[in-house]
């Protein structure tokens, strides 16, 4: 089953890790994988561009089906292998709503964090402004405060996921 799967991934990439974790949680060991170097632009190779015109990682292929987004790949794996391994999506409507909300809200956090961390790499020195740095940091701080508020309201317990633990996450 996993023999007809291949994951193109890059080291240090949380989206790639996301798919790798989903594959492991679903018990799909034995899938093929190919580590590509971002530095060498291997993710822009003909092999990858033929199945993923954006040249982004991860790129996941199962048989003839190609999924080029990490969240989409995780949802695909859950739907195709629902009865196998660890459930990635809970059955309860409240838990599903919370999971989907946090899953997509995490993109806001990731973007704001990237805006702060990568500003000096993306913007030439002559074009940098202290006001932009301040604005990016304030936006990240506000986003983190939203996450803190949500966590203070309580996160679901892991025992509701069937993992046998009663430790909150």
C-alpha positions in Angstrom: 0.0 0.0 0.0 2.7 2.5 1.0 5.0 1.2 -1.7 3.2 3.3 -4.3 3.7 6.5 -2.3 6.5 9.0 -2.6 7.1 12.1 -0.6 9.4 14.8 -1.9 10.5 16.8 1.1 13.1 19.3 2.3 15.0 19.3 5.6 13.8 21.9 8.2 10.4 22.3 6.6 7.5 22.1 9.1 5.0 21.4 6.2 7.1 18.5 5.2 7.3 17.2 8.8 3.5 17.5 9.0 3.0 15.0 6.1 5.8 12.7 7.4 4.1 12.6 10.8 0.7 11.9 9.2 2.2 9.0 7.2 3.8 7.6 10.4 0.6 8.0 12.5 -1.4 6.2 9.8 1.1 3.3 9.9 2.2 3.8 6.3 5.9 2.9 6.8 7.6 1.8 3.7 6.6 4.8 1.6 9.3 6.2 -0.7 10.8 9.6 0.1 13.2 11.9 -1.6 15.1 14.5 0.4 15.7 17.6 -1.7 18.0 20.5 -1.1 16.4 23.9 -1.0 19.9 25.5 -1.2 20.6 23.6 -4.4 17.1 24.4 -5.7 16.3 20.7 -6.2 12.7 21.4 -5.4 12.7 23.3 -8.8 14.0 20.3 -10.7 12.1 19.0 -13.7 11.1 15.9 -11.8 9.3 18.0 -9.2 8.0 20.7 -11.5 6.4 18.0 -13.7 4.1 17.1 -10.8 4.1 20.4 -8.9 4.3 23.5 -11.1 4.8 25.7 -8.1 8.0 23.8 -7.2 7.1 23.8 -3.5 7.6 21.1 -0.9 6.1 18.8 0.2 5.0 17.1 -2.9 3.2 13.9 -2.2 2.2 11.3 -4.8 0.1 8.2 -4.2 -0.2 6.1 -7.4 -1.4 8.7 -10.0 -2.7 11.1 -7.4 -0.6 14.1 -6.5 -1.2 16.4 -3.5 1.0 19.5 -3.2 -0.2 21.0 0.0 0.7 19.6 3.4 -2.7 20.1 5.0 -4.4 18.6 1.9 -2.0 15.6 2.0 -2.8 15.0 5.7 -6.6 15.2 5.0 -6.1 12.9 2.0 -4.2 10.3 4.1 -6.9 10.4 6.8 -9.7 9.9 4.3 -8.0 7.1 2.3 -6.7 5.3 5.4 -9.3 6.2 8.0 -9.4 2.8 9.7 -5.7 2.4 9.8 -3.3 3.7 12.4 -4.1 6.8 14.6 -7.2 8.8 13.7 -6.1 12.2 12.6 -9.6 13.7 12.7 -12.0 13.1 15.6 -15.6 12.1 15.2 -17.2 14.8 17.4 -18.4 17.9 15.7 -17.0 20.2 18.4 -13.6 18.5 18.3 -13.6 18.7 14.5 -14.5 22.4 14.5 -11.7 23.2 16.9 -9.2 21.1 15.0 -10.0 22.7 11.7 -10.1 26.2 13.2 -6.6 25.8 14.8 -5.2 24.0 11.7 -6.0 27.0 9.5 -5.3 29.7 12.2 -1.8 28.3 12.5 -1.2 29.7 9.0 -1.7 33.2 10.4 0.8 32.5 13.2 3.3 31.0 10.7 3.0 34.0 8.4 3.4 36.6 11.2 6.4 34.7 12.5 8.0 34.6 9.1 7.4 38.3 8.6 9.5 39.0 11.7 12.2 36.3 11.1 12.8 36.8 7.4 12.4 40.6 7.0 16.1 41.2 6.8 16.5 38.4 4.3 13.6 39.5 2.0 14.1 43.2 2.1 17.3 44.8 0.8 19.0 46.8 3.5 18.5 50.2 1.8 14.7 49.5 1.8 14.3 48.4 5.4 12.4 50.6 7.8 12.2 50.4 11.6 8.5 51.0 11.4 8.0 47.8 9.4 10.0 45.8 11.9 7.9 47.3 14.7 4.7 46.6 12.8 5.7 43.0 12.1 6.6 42.4 15.8 3.4 44.0 17.0 1.3 41.8 14.7 3.2 38.7 15.9 2.7 39.7 19.5 -1.1 40.2 18.9 -1.4 36.8 17.2 0.5 35.1 20.1 -1.9 36.8 22.6 -4.8 35.3 20.7 -3.3 31.9 20.9 -2.6 32.4 24.6 -6.2 33.3 25.2 -7.4 30.2 23.4 -5.1 28.0 25.4 -6.2 29.6 28.6 -9.8 28.6 27.7 -8.6 25.1 27.6 -7.4 22.7 25.0 -9.0 19.3 24.4 -7.5 16.5 26.4 -5.5 13.8 24.6 -7.6 11.1 26.2 -10.4 12.2 23.9 -8.2 11.3 21.0 -7.9 7.7 22.1 -4.2 7.9 22.8 -4.5 6.6 26.3 -3.1 9.7 28.0 -4.9 12.1 30.3 -2.2 14.8 29.9 -3.6 18.0 28.4 -1.7 19.4 25.3 
